[in-house]
Amino acid sequence: MNLKKLMVLTAACSMAMSITACGSNNNAGGNAAATNAPADNAAATDNAGAGSDNAPAAGEIVPEEGASLVIWESKEERQFAEEVAKQFTAKYNVPVKIEEVAPPDQVGKLTQDGPSGLAADVIIIPHDNLGKAASASLLLPNDIFAEQTKAENTEASIVGSSYDGELYGYPRAAETYALFYNKSLVKEAPKSFDDVIAFSKTFTDKAKNRYGIMWEVGNMYFNYPFIATTGGYLFGKDGTDKDDIGLNNEGAIKGLTEFSKLKEVLPIKSGDINPDIKRSLFNSGDVAMDITGPWELAGYKEALGDNLGIAPVPTIDGKTAITFSGIKIFTVNAYTQYPNAAKLYAHFASGKDSQLTLNKLVGSVPTNLEALKDPQITGDQFVSAFAEQAKNSQPMPSIPEMGNVWSPVNAALPAIWDNNTDPKAAMDKAVEQIKDLNNGASAQ
């Protein structure tokens, strides 16, 4: 069975329907470096003046005396972090330092730097990294603000912020990807990849570095539609069975065969496509269509203006494309010296106003239910387009073994694309590697 079917039908749709309906730590003391032990959750309740039997109400928690925080944030969204940090410091008198670390790298860095007291107090991670961090006891649960977080956000974002029945994350944005297109070049968004090929044959000119469509063909995240749409899957029932891998089944191979056909109209090596190259070509009108996410929205709107369009990912073999969806979440480092202040920041930076600020600055899709009903969101045609795609998305698995998938598949895809390797042979090899990694991880 495909990834958590109930979650696909209920949680992802919940997100979509909500939209349419409406570095080193320089802290004094070094983040518990003296003890190299995770912060005691009791510290948060005791410091807030509440009894030991019950967590304090959300309004009662106060920062520790002398607290200061370090936050890891992406380069692309640093402007947001700086604005929120400024507001947080003004309200709570807690200094905040921003360090740039790419979200996919943050759990790995936390694994290394957390126990030594060098990691950030609050990190921002894609939800598929949550299982690895939570199972290693690197994160503090979202306990004090748990009920408020659950009440204020979409079901999909709460699912993505939880692991093994425990809420850890403070959701701040929902992400999937869609088809961006230049209306001055593409009069009507293609319905199928056959349509993409037909248009691209009239537009692509490799000698002029001009292409009908471009996307990261070597990255599994963006190519999951060519696996899942025709029947492939990851980790069996509910996305939790590490031994049931459907990346090389008949459906997946059928979709990847369609994937390989697109080489005719994008005749370049996978390694010659990266976000910077693709972005530059799309902005200049030398790429007519791009499959990417809302993080590119602000820049593309500035470059193309009214000529920018967004549509669902085209159909594959006559079937509606299924994309990966993810939730970006704040989490609190278990080794933080200041758990109260860190939890306050994560809560503050993921609230309605902060999510609207993030949307304004980078075009993100909120998870906060009130934010989704705000005119800033409901009046945005682009957010609506992502909402439409979200209805046909599958949340990435968050079990620790998800970390073992990326490298093998990201080697198989270039083999198929660059070297004309048979899709079945390439994916058989990838699955074998994933199983070896899973068994190795389990044996440790």
C-alpha positions in Angstrom: 0.0 0.0 0.0 1.2 3.5 -0.8 2.4 6.0 1.8 0.1 6.5 4.7 -3.1 6.4 2.7 -5.3 7.9 5.3 -2.9 10.7 5.8 -2.9 11.3 2.0 -6.6 11.5 1.8 -7.3 13.3 5.1 -4.2 15.2 6.2 -2.9 16.5 2.9 -6.5 17.4 1.8 -7.0 19.1 5.1 -4.1 21.4 4.3 -5.4 22.1 0.8 -9.0 22.6 1.8 -7.9 25.0 4.5 -6.1 27.1 2.0 -8.8 27.2 -0.5 -11.5 27.7 2.1 -10.5 30.6 3.5 27.0 27.5 13.0 28.4 27.7 16.6 26.5 28.8 19.7 27.9 31.8 21.5 25.4 31.7 24.3 26.9 32.4 27.7 27.6 29.1 29.4 27.5 27.2 26.1 24.2 25.4 26.0 24.7 22.9 28.8 28.2 22.1 27.6 29.2 21.6 31.2 27.0 18.5 31.7 26.6 17.4 28.0 23.1 16.3 29.0 19.8 17.2 27.4 17.9 20.0 29.1 15.5 18.7 31.8 11.9 19.3 30.7 11.1 20.1 34.4 13.2 23.2 34.1 10.6 24.8 31.8 7.8 24.2 34.3 9.7 25.0 37.4 11.0 28.3 36.0 7.5 29.3 35.0 6.3 29.0 38.6 3.8 26.2 37.9 3.3 23.1 40.0 5.3 20.0 39.2 2.2 18.0 38.3 1.0 20.1 35.4 2.7 22.0 32.6 2.1 25.7 32.8 -0.5 27.4 30.7 1.0 28.9 27.6 0.8 32.4 28.9 2.7 31.6 32.1 6.0 30.5 30.6 8.8 33.1 30.9 12.4 33.1 29.6 15.2 32.1 31.9 17.1 35.0 33.5 20.0 36.0 31.2 18.7 33.8 28.3 20.0 34.3 24.8 19.3 32.2 21.8 21.0 31.0 18.6 18.7 30.1 15.7 19.6 28.1 12.6 17.9 29.4 9.4 18.2 29.0 5.7 20.0 31.6 3.6 16.9 32.1 1.5 14.7 32.8 4.5 17.2 34.7 6.7 15.3 38.0 6.2 12.3 36.4 7.8 14.3 35.1 10.8 15.9 38.5 11.4 12.5 40.2 11.4 11.0 37.6 13.8 14.1 37.7 16.0 13.8 41.5 16.2 10.1 41.2 17.3 10.8 38.4 19.8 13.7 40.4 21.4 11.5 43.5 21.7 8.8 41.4 23.4 10.8 39.2 25.7 14.1 41.0 26.0 16.0 37.9 24.8 18.9 38.5 22.4 18.7 36.2 19.3 21.6 35.4 16.9 20.9 33.9 13.4 23.3 31.5 11.8 22.8 30.2 8.3 22.5 26.4 8.0 20.5 24.7 5.2 17.4 23.0 6.7 18.3 19.5 5.3 21.7 19.8 7.0 20.5 20.8 10.4 19.7 17.4 12.0 23.1 16.1 11.0 24.8 19.2 12.4 22.7 18.9 15.6 23.8 15.3 15.9 27.4 16.4 16.0 27.1 19.7 17.9 24.1 19.2 20.2 25.9 17.0 22.9 28.9 19.3 22.9 26.8 22.4 23.5 27.6 24.0 20.2 24.3 23.7 18.4 21.5 26.3 18.0 18.7 26.4 20.5 16.0 26.3 17.9 16.4 24.6 14.5 14.2 24.5 11.4 13.9 21.1 9.7 11.9 19.4 7.0 9.5 17.0 8.7 11.0 13.9 7.1 14.1 14.5 9.3 12.1 14.4 12.5 12.2 10.7 13.2 16.0 10.6 13.0 16.4 13.5 15.5 13.6 12.4 17.8 14.6 8.8 18.1 18.1 10.0 19.0 16.7 12.2 21.8 18.0 15.3 20.2 14.8 17.3 20.6 12.5 18.5 23.3 8.8 17.7 22.8 6.4 20.5 22.1 4.7 20.1 25.4 3.8 23.5 26.9 2.2 24.7 23.6 1.0 21.3 22.4 -2.8 21.8 22.6 -2.5 25.3 21.2 -0.4 24.2 18.3 -2.8 21.3 17.5 -5.8 23.6 17.6 -4.3 26.4 15.5 -2.7 24.4 12.6 -3.8 22.0 9.8 -4.0 18.3 10.5 -1.3 17.6 7.9 1.1 19.9 9.7 0.5 18.3 13.0 1.0 14.8 11.5 4.3 16.1 10.0 5.3 17.6 13.4 4.8 14.4 15.3 6.8 11.2 15.7 5.8 8.0 17.4 2.7 9.7 18.9 4.6 12.7 20.3 4.4 16.3 19.1 7.8 17.7 18.7 7.5 20.4 16.0 6.1 23.9 15.8 4.8 23.9 12.1 5.5 27.1 10.1 5.0 26.2 6.4 3.5 23.6 4.2 5.4 22.7 1.0 4.9 20.8 -2.2 5.9 21.7 -5.7 4.0 22.7 -8.8 4.5 23.7 -12.4 5.7 27.3 -12.8 5.3 28.7 -16.3 5.9 31.8 -18.3 2.6 32.9 -19.8 4.4 34.9 -22.5 5.9 31.7 -23.8 3.3 29.1 -22.8 -0.2 30.3 -23.5 -1.9 27.5 -21.6 -0.4 25.3 -18.9 0.2 21.7 -20.2 -2.2 19.1 -18.8 0.1 16.1 -19.4 3.8 15.5 -19.8 3.0 14.5 -23.4 1.9 18.1 -23.8 5.1 19.3 -22.2 7.1 17.3 -24.8 5.0 18.6 -27.7 5.6 22.2 -26.6 9.2 21.7 -25.8 9.9 20.3 -29.3 8.9 23.7 -30.6 10.9 25.7 -28.1 14.0 23.8 -26.9 17.3 24.8 -28.6 20.3 23.4 -26.8 22.7 25.6 -28.9 21.0 28.7 -27.5 20.7 27.2 -24.0 16.9 27.4 -24.2 14.6 24.7 -22.9 10.8 24.1 -22.7 11.1 22.7 -19.2 13.7 22.3 -16.6 13.7 20.7 -13.2 16.2 18.9 -10.9 16.1 15.6 -12.7 18.7 14.0 -10.3 16.7 14.8 -7.2 14.2 12.2 -5.9 12.2 14.9 -4.2 11.1 16.5 -7.5 10.9 13.2 -9.3 8.7 11.3 -6.9 5.7 11.9 -9.2 7.4 9.5 -11.7 7.5 6.9 -9.0 4.2 7.3 -7.1 1.8 8.4 -9.8 1.9 5.0 -11.5 2.0 2.9 -8.4 5.4 3.1 -6.7 5.8 3.9 -3.0 8.0 4.2 0.0 7.9 2.1 3.1 4.6 0.3 2.7 1.6 0.8 4.9 1.4 4.2 6.6 5.0 5.0 5.4 6.4 3.2 8.5 7.4 -0.3 7.2 11.1 -0.1 6.4 11.1 -3.5 4.8 8.3 -2.8 2.3 10.0 -0.7 -0.4 8.1 -0.1 -3.7 10.6 2.0 -5.5 11.3 -0.8 -8.0 7.9 -2.3 -8.5 6.1 -2.4 -11.8 4.3 0.9 -11.3 7.5 2.7 -10.4 9.3 1.4 -13.4 6.4 2.5 -15.7 6.6 6.0 -14.4 10.4 6.2 -14.6 10.1 5.0 -18.2 8.0 8.1 -18.9 10.6 10.1 -17.0 13.3 9.0 -19.3 11.3 10.1 -22.4 11.7 13.7 -21.3 15.5 13.6 -22.0 14.6 14.3 -25.7 13.5 17.8 -24.8 15.9 18.4 -22.0 19.1 17.1 -23.5 21.5 18.0 -20.7 23.2 16.1 -17.9 21.6 16.0 -14.5 24.7 17.5 -12.9 24.3 20.6 -15.1 21.0 21.5 -13.5 20.9 23.2 -10.1 18.6 25.7 -8.5 20.8 28.7 -9.4 21.1 27.8 -13.1 17.5 26.9 -13.4 16.4 30.1 -11.7 18.5 32.3 -13.9 17.2 30.7 -17.1 13.6 30.9 -16.0 13.9 34.5 -15.0 15.5 35.4 -18.3 12.8 33.6 -20.4 15.2 30.9 -21.6 13.3 28.2 -19.7 9.5 28.2 -20.2 8.5 25.9 -17.4 10.0 24.9 -14.0 8.9 22.3 -11.5 9.7 23.8 -8.1 8.3 25.0 -4.7 6.9 28.1 -3.1 10.3 29.2 -1.9 10.9 30.5 -5.5 7.6 32.3 -5.7 8.7 35.8 -4.5 11.7 35.9 -6.9 9.7 34.6 -9.8 6.9 37.1 -9.3 9.4 39.9 -9.2 11.1 38.7 -12.4 8.0 37.8 -14.5 5.2 39.9 -13.0 1.9 39.1 -14.6 3.5 36.6 -16.9 4.0 34.1 -14.1 1.6 31.2 -13.9 1.4 28.2 -11.6 -0.4 25.0 -12.3 -0.5 21.4 -11.0 2.3 19.1 -12.1 1.2 17.5 -15.5 -0.3 14.1 -15.6 1.8 11.0 -16.1 0.6 8.1 -18.2 -2.9 9.7 -18.0 -2.9 9.8 -14.2 -3.0 12.8 -11.9 0.6 13.5 -10.7 1.3 12.7 -7.0 4.0 14.9 -5.5 5.9 14.8 -2.2 4.6 17.2 0.4 6.5 18.3 3.5 6.1 20.5 6.5 8.9 22.8 7.7 8.9 22.8 11.4 10.7 24.6 14.3 12.1 22.2 16.9 14.0 22.8 20.1 17.4 21.4 20.8 17.3 19.0 23.8 20.7 20.3 24.9 19.6 23.9 25.0 20.6 25.9 28.2 17.4 27.9 27.9 14.4 25.6 27.2 11.8 28.2 28.2 13.2 30.8 25.9 13.7 28.4 23.1 10.1 27.0 23.3 8.8 30.6 23.4 10.7 31.5 20.3 9.6 28.4 18.4 6.0 29.2 19.4 6.3 32.9 18.6 8.0 32.3 15.2 5.4 29.8 14.1 2.3 31.8 15.0 -0.3 33.4 12.7 1.5 36.7 12.3 4.9 35.2 11.7 3.5 32.8 9.1 1.9 35.7 7.3 5.3 37.5 7.4 7.0 34.4 6.0 4.4 34.3 3.2 4.9 38.0 2.4 8.7 37.7 2.2 9.1 34.3 0.4 5.7 33.1 -0.7 5.4 30.2 1.7 2.1 28.4 2.3 0.9 28.8 5.9 -0.2 25.9 8.2 -1.9 28.2 10.7 -5.7 28.0 10.2 -6.3 31.7 10.8 -3.5 32.7 8.5 -5.0 30.5 5.8 -8.2 32.5 6.1 -6.5 35.9 5.9 -7.1 37.9 2.7 -3.3 38.0 2.1 -3.6 34.2 1.5 -7.2 33.8 0.1 -6.6 36.4 -2.5 -3.4 34.8 -3.7 -3.8 32.8 -6.9 -0.5 31.2 -6.5 -1.2 29.8 -3.0 -4.4 28.4 -4.5 -2.4 26.6 -7.1 -0.2 25.0 -4.5 -3.4 24.1 -2.6 -4.7 22.3 -5.7 -1.5 20.3 -6.0 -1.5 19.6 -2.3 -4.7 17.6 -2.7 -2.7 15.1 -4.7 0.4 15.0 -2.6 1.9 12.4 -0.2 3.6 13.5 3.0 7.2 12.2 3.1 7.8 9.4 5.6 9.4 10.6 8.8 10.8 7.3 10.1 14.6 7.4 10.6 15.2 5.1 7.6 13.9 7.9 5.3 17.5 9.3 5.6 18.8 6.1 3.8 16.7 6.7 0.7 18.1 9.9 -0.7 21.6 8.9 -1.8 20.8 5.6 -3.5 17.8 7.1 -5.4 19.7 10.3 -6.2 22.4 8.0 -7.8 19.8 5.9 -9.7 18.1 8.9 -11.3 21.2 10.3 -12.9 22.2 6.8 -14.1 18.8 6.6 -15.9 19.0 10.2 -17.2 22.6 10.5 -18.1 23.7 7.0 -19.0 20.5 5.4 -20.3 20.6 2.8 -17.6 17.6 0.6 -17.6 15.2 2.0 -14.9 14.6 -1.5 -13.4 18.3 -2.2 -13.1 18.9 1.2 -11.6 16.1 1.0 -9.0 16.9 -2.6 -8.1 20.3 -1.4 -7.1 19.0 1.5 -5.2 16.5 -0.6 -3.3 19.3 -3.1 -2.4 21.4 -0.3 -1.1 18.5 1.2 1.0 17.8 -2.2 2.5 21.5 -2.7 3.4 21.5 0.8 5.0 18.3 0.1 6.9 19.6 -3.2 8.2 22.9 -1.6 9.2 21.2 1.2 11.0 18.9 -1.3 12.8 21.8 -3.4 13.9 23.7 -0.5 15.5 
